[in-house]
Amino acid sequence: MASIDVQPVAVGRRTLVLFAAALVAAGLNYLVAQGVVALGADAGFAPLTPQVFVPLTLIGTAAGYAGWTAVVRRSARPAVVLRVLVPAVLLLSMIPDLLLMATKFIPSASVTGVAGLMLMHVVVTAVAVPAYQFTRRV
């Protein structure tokens, strides 16, 4: 197995970068939520409220980093694996949103509101992946 340098950034700096990425993603998700409400989604749709999406953004960022780190540490070809895995996980993360769109199992769900949730997944991925790349080079 090839030797891979998986710690190019000091732990404290890594934590700061990841926390900053999560905060940026949460801030952008706030703008997404406001935008979809302006487009007609119900402001009472709970997943579009900060008390719901901010913790989920933080959890998603941390879970993504755990997966990224596992791949970098265990794979002989992490770049190849991540090039396939990241988009696959992003698409899989939207399955509950698609089910929500179809069944409306959360009150006030609408196509616009759920599309906003799906866009939030893309936002978190778009912000988090560069942070992961910076902290755990492949």
Secondary structure per residue as TSV (DSSP state, phi and psi in degrees):
chain	resnum	aa	ss	phi	psi
A	1	M	-	360.0	137.6
A	2	A	-	-70.0	145.4
A	3	S	-	-81.3	128.7
A	4	I	-	-123.7	128.9
A	5	D	-	-77.8	106.9
A	6	V	-	-102.6	6.2
A	7	Q	-	-131.5	61.8
A	8	P	-	-76.0	-15.0
A	9	V	S	-120.6	136.3
A	10	A	-	-59.2	150.7
A	11	V	H	-56.6	-45.7
A	12	G	H	-62.0	-42.2
A	13	R	H	-68.6	-38.0
A	14	R	H	-60.7	-46.1
A	15	T	H	-60.4	-42.5
A	16	L	H	-63.2	-44.2
A	17	V	H	-62.3	-45.1
A	18	L	H	-67.1	-40.2
A	19	F	H	-65.4	-42.3
A	20	A	H	-61.9	-42.4
A	21	A	H	-61.5	-43.1
A	22	A	H	-63.9	-39.7
A	23	L	H	-67.3	-41.5
A	24	V	H	-61.9	-45.2
A	25	A	H	-61.1	-42.0
A	26	A	H	-63.7	-41.1
A	27	G	H	-63.8	-43.3
A	28	L	H	-66.5	-36.2
A	29	N	H	-65.4	-32.9
A	30	Y	H	-61.0	-44.0
A	31	L	H	-65.2	-38.7
A	32	V	H	-60.5	-47.3
A	33	A	H	-60.0	-45.0
A	34	Q	H	-63.4	-39.1
A	35	G	H	-64.1	-44.7
A	36	V	H	-72.3	-29.2
A	37	V	H	-66.5	-40.9
A	38	A	H	-63.9	-28.0
A	39	L	T	-84.6	-2.2
A	40	G	T	122.9	-5.6
A	41	A	-	-67.0	148.0
A	42	D	-	-68.0	125.3
A	43	A	T	-63.1	-19.0
A	44	G	T	-86.6	-0.1
A	45	F	-	-68.9	106.7
A	46	A	G	-51.5	-42.9
A	47	P	G	-62.1	-15.5
A	48	L	G	-92.7	6.9
A	49	T	S	-97.1	143.3
A	50	P	H	-56.0	-34.4
A	51	Q	H	-66.1	-17.1
A	52	V	H	-98.1	-52.2
A	53	F	H	-77.7	-26.7
A	54	V	H	-66.1	-50.9
A	55	P	H	-61.0	-37.7
A	56	L	H	-67.3	-34.0
A	57	T	H	-64.4	-43.9
A	58	L	H	-63.9	-44.2
A	59	I	H	-64.6	-43.8
A	60	G	H	-62.7	-40.7
A	61	T	H	-63.8	-44.2
A	62	A	H	-66.9	-42.5
A	63	A	H	-64.8	-40.8
A	64	G	H	-61.7	-40.3
A	65	Y	H	-66.4	-38.7
A	66	A	H	-61.3	-44.2
A	67	G	H	-65.1	-43.7
A	68	W	H	-58.0	-47.4
A	69	T	H	-62.8	-42.3
A	70	A	H	-60.9	-42.7
A	71	V	H	-65.9	-45.4
A	72	V	H	-61.1	-40.0
A	73	R	H	-74.6	-33.9
A	74	R	H	-103.6	-19.8
A	75	S	-	-92.4	141.3
A	76	A	S	-73.5	-25.1
A	77	R	S	-132.6	69.2
A	78	P	H	-61.9	-34.5
A	79	A	H	-62.4	-40.9
A	80	V	H	-66.0	-45.4
A	81	V	H	-62.1	-47.0
A	82	L	H	-68.1	-31.0
A	83	R	H	-62.2	-27.9
A	84	V	H	-95.4	-41.8
A	85	L	H	-67.3	-43.4
A	86	V	H	-59.7	-52.7
A	87	P	H	-64.5	-34.2
A	88	A	H	-64.2	-44.9
A	89	V	H	-66.4	-38.6
A	90	L	H	-59.4	-46.7
A	91	L	H	-64.1	-42.3
A	92	L	H	-63.7	-33.2
A	93	S	H	-66.4	-15.7
A	94	M	T	-90.3	-6.9
A	95	I	H	-59.3	-46.5
A	96	P	H	-60.8	-35.0
A	97	D	H	-65.6	-41.3
A	98	L	H	-64.7	-39.7
A	99	L	H	-63.3	-40.0
A	100	L	H	-63.2	-41.4
A	101	M	H	-62.4	-38.6
A	102	A	H	-77.0	-37.7
A	103	T	H	-106.6	-19.0
A	104	K	-	53.5	46.6
A	105	F	-	-74.5	-5.2
A	106	I	S	-111.3	130.2
A	107	P	T	-55.3	145.1
A	108	S	T	72.6	10.8
A	109	A	-	-67.6	140.8
A	110	S	-	-143.6	166.6
A	111	V	H	-59.7	-42.4
A	112	T	H	-63.1	-45.7
A	113	G	H	-63.0	-44.0
A	114	V	H	-70.3	-36.4
A	115	A	H	-60.5	-37.0
A	116	G	H	-62.3	-41.2
A	117	L	H	-62.1	-41.4
A	118	M	H	-65.2	-39.2
A	119	L	H	-63.6	-34.8
A	120	M	H	-61.0	-37.2
A	121	H	H	-61.5	-42.7
A	122	V	H	-65.4	-41.4
A	123	V	H	-60.0	-49.1
A	124	V	H	-60.5	-43.5
A	125	T	H	-62.8	-44.9
A	126	A	H	-64.7	-30.8
A	127	V	H	-87.3	-40.6
A	128	A	H	-74.1	-40.7
A	129	V	H	-59.0	-45.4
A	130	P	H	-61.8	-33.5
A	131	A	H	-67.1	-40.7
A	132	Y	H	-62.7	-43.3
A	133	Q	H	-61.1	-38.4
A	134	F	H	-67.7	-39.8
A	135	T	H	-88.4	-25.5
A	136	R	S	-135.2	78.5
A	137	R	-	-61.0	143.8
A	138	V	-	-110.0	360.0
